[in-house]
Amino acid sequence: MSGISPIQPGPRAEEVAAAALWADTADTADTADSVGGAALVVRRLADPPEGRRWTALATPDLDGVVFASMSGEDAGHIDLIAVDPAAQGRGIGRALLEAAEEWLRAQGAIEARFRGNPPCYGWPGIDVRYTPAVCLAESWGYERYHAAWNMTVDLPVPAGGEEDDLARLASAGVALHAAPAGERAEVAAFVREQWNANWAWEAEQATGLHYAVCDGEILGFAAWGSRPLWFGPMGTAEAARGLGVGRVLLRRCLAEQAAAGLSSAQISWVGPIRFYSRAVAARVERVFWLYRRPLR
């Protein structure tokens, strides 16, 4: 198939992505990935961190789109690939993938991955329920090399233990704050020092950001909406662990997500499963397969 070329993402690309990515998943448990959420994901991919090289490619009729990116390393990323359900079965997905790989080779990539490219990503990998993408990756020779998972928490979170947590933090001299957009430099610096630059960027871009302070020192933070509508990242400085800081900050973010109209929240790319299960009765529900393929 010929004619695949770069595009400027816009309403039609968002429409194609929404129709294709969610047509077969019946993702009723994940309100954050509703059809309306597709537009937010496309817009986020089109506004990545400084220094990222990326492209959006589409068929002439815009019945298929693919996003690809490089962030300075040797690996390239397939960030999103979508074909309108009405146009599936005509080889459009393969043509888009081939075009994306050609672009990645030209950028110096020696490997292509279906893996989220932090800090600006759509998904950690391919949702195991998205069968067309799994079939495409495996038929094209991609190797499944890892898995990632999200946890789901129902909103609003039932009350329980907040007053005790707040009283304990207050007695320890810990204060809690929300950081509005444009006033996050200090929190971002803390996140960058304690963890990494990716999380710092996410903290700055997030819809909501909360943090804890004691004696002028930031102890922890929690954010939501850096990946549209999902919760994360979150972290507590090692010296402050055990105080319940993370649990309180998590609940503050989830309360904002509930107020924004979400009936459930996705906790992204989870590490500490037990913490989220105990803190807010979150459950492992959404699994992603990560794929890779050499380009040379």
N, C-alpha and C positions, 0 to 999 in steps of 0.2 A: 504494500500500500504506500502510495506517495502522497505528498502534500501536507505532511505533518510539519507544523512550524510553530515558532514561539507566539504566545499571545499575552496580552495584558489581562490578568484575571478580572472578571467582572460578573455581573448578574447571571449571564448565561453559563459561565464556567461553574458558578456556585449551584445553579439549577441542575446541571449535568451531574456534578458530584453528589448532590443530595439524592437525586433519583437513582443513581447507580449504587451508591454505597449502602443505602438503607432499604432498597427495594426487597431484598431477600432475607434480611436479618430479623424482621419483626421485633425491633429492639425496644419493646415497650418498657423493659426494666431500666432503661438508661435514658432518662429524659434529657440528659446532657448531650446525647447524640441523636436528637430528633432531627427531622428534615431541616428545621430552622437552625439547628446548630451547625449544619454543614457550611452555611455561608460564613459563620464565624471562623471555622477551621481554615477555609480557603483564604480569608482575609489575613489570618495570622501567618500562614505560610508565605503570603505575599509581602509580609512586613517583618523579615527576620532580623537577627542581630547584625550589627555592622561587621563587615568582613566576610559574610557568608556569600558564596556564589550559588545562584539558583536559577532555575528556568521553569517556565510553564509551557508545555507543548500541547497542541490540540489538532484534531482533524479539521479539514476545511469546513465541515458542517457543524463543528463543535458538538459532535455526538460522543466524543471521547477526549479526556484530558489527562495529563500526567505532570506531576511536579517532581523535580529532582534537585538535589543540592550537594554542595561540597563545603566543608568547613575547615579546610587547610590540611587535613590528613589525607592519607592515600585512599581511604574508602569513600565511595559516593553513596548517596541515599536516594531510594525511591520513596518519596514522602507521601504521595497520593497517586493512585491510578484509578480511573473511573470511566466506565462506558455506559451510555444510556441503555437501559434494558431493552428498548425497542431495536437497538442496533447490535446487540450481542450476537455472537455466532458468526461474525463476518471477519474475524481476524484483527479487529481494531485493537484489542488489548495487547496482542503480540507486537503489532506495529508500533504502538505507543511505547512499550517496554524497550523495543529495539532502538527507537529514536532516543529515548532517555539514556540508554547505555552508550550510544554514540556520543552524546553530549558529555557524559561523565568521562569517557576516554579522552575526549578533547581537553578536559579540565585536569587530566593527569591521574584520574582514578585507576587503581589497579584491581579494585574489587567493588562490586555493587551490593548493596544491602537493602532488604526490606526490614528496616529497623529505624525507630525514631531517632532523629538527629537533634539531640538536645542543644540548646534549651527551647528551640522552636520546632515543634513536631505536631503531627496529627494524631498518631497512635504509636505505642511502643513497637508494634510489628503488625502482622496481619491477624485480625480477629479470626479465631478458629471457626467462627460461624459464617465468615464471608467466603463461601466455597469457591466462587469464580476466581478470586485472587489467589487462593491456595492452589487451585488447579493450574493457573497461569504460571505461578512461580515454579512449581515443581516440574511442569512440562518444559520449562525453559532452562532447566538444569540447576536451579537454585537449591542449595543445601540447607535444610532446617538444622540450626545449630544451637538454639537456645529458646527459652520460653519466658514470658513476662506475664504479669497478671495485675489486674485492678481489683479493688474491693468496692462493694456497693454498700451504701448506708441509706436507710430510709429516712426521709425528712418529713416533718421536723423530728429531731432526736428527742425522745422523751426525757423529761427532767429527772435528775437523780444524782445527788452528790455535789452539784455545783456550789452550793453555799458552803459546804465544808471545804472544798478546794479553794474557794476565794478567801475564806477566813484564814486558812493555813498560809496562803501566799501573802496576805496582808500582814500577818504576824511575823513573817520573815522579811518584811520590808519590800516585797515585790509589787510593782505597779504594772498595770496592763494598759496598752494604748493601741489605737488604730492609726495607721500611717496613710494619710491620703496621698493620692497620686501627686507627684511633684515634690514631695517632702519625704523621700525615702533614702536619701543618700547615706545617712548614718546606718540604717538597717542593712542596706545593700553592702556597705563596707564590712559590717559584722559578718554577713553571710559569706562574702568573698573570702574573708580571712579564716573563718571556721570551716568552710566547706569548699566551694569552688565558684568560678566566675559564671558558670551556667545557672546555678541557683540564684546568684545575685541578680542576673538579668531577669529571671522569672519573677523574683520579688519586686523588681522595679516595674515590670509590665502587668502584674496581677491586678485583677479587679478589686480584690480585698486583701489587705495585709495587716496582720496584728503582731505585736511583739511585747515582750516582758522585759522590765528594767529593775535593777536593784542597785542602789548607791551609784547611779549614773552609768552602770554597765548593762549592756543588753545581754539577756540570758537566753532568749529563744525567739523564734518567729514562726508564723504559719501564714500561708498564702493560698488564694484560690483564684482561678480564672486566667492564669498565665497561659496555660493550654485552655482554650475557651471552655468555661463552665466546670471544669474538673477541679478537685482539691489537690493542692500540693504546689511547691514543696513545703516541708516543715522540718525544723531542727531545733534541738536544745543543746546549749553548750554543756560539755561533759561535767563541769563543776556544778551545774544546776540540775542535773538529772536526779529524779527521785522526789522532787518537790511537787510534781503534778502540773508543771508549766505547760507541757505539750498538750495534755488533756484539755486544759482550759482554753488554750489558743485554738485547738482543733474545733471545739464546740462553738467558739465565737465565729469562726469561718463558716461552719455548717449552718449556723443560725442565719447568716447573711445569705447563703445559698437558698435556704428555705424561703426567706423573705423575697428573693428574686423570682420565686415561682417554681423552683425545682422540687419535685416530689421525691427524688433520690439524688445522691451525689456519687460520682466516681472518684475514688481515691487512687491516684494514678501511680503506676509502676511501683507497686508496694514492696517494701522490704520487711518492716516489722509487723507481720500479720497479727501476732498475738496482741500487740499494743492496740491496734485499731479494733480488733474483735472485742477486747475487754472495755475499751474506752467508750465506744459508740455502737456496739453490736454489729459492726461491719462484717461482711461475708465475702469470701473470695468467690467471684462470679464470672468475671470476664478475663479470658485467657488469650494471649497473643503469641503466635509463632514468629520467631526471627529467622530470616533467611539471608544467605549470602552466595555470591558467585564470582569467581575470578574473571577479570576482563582482559587479561593478557595471557 
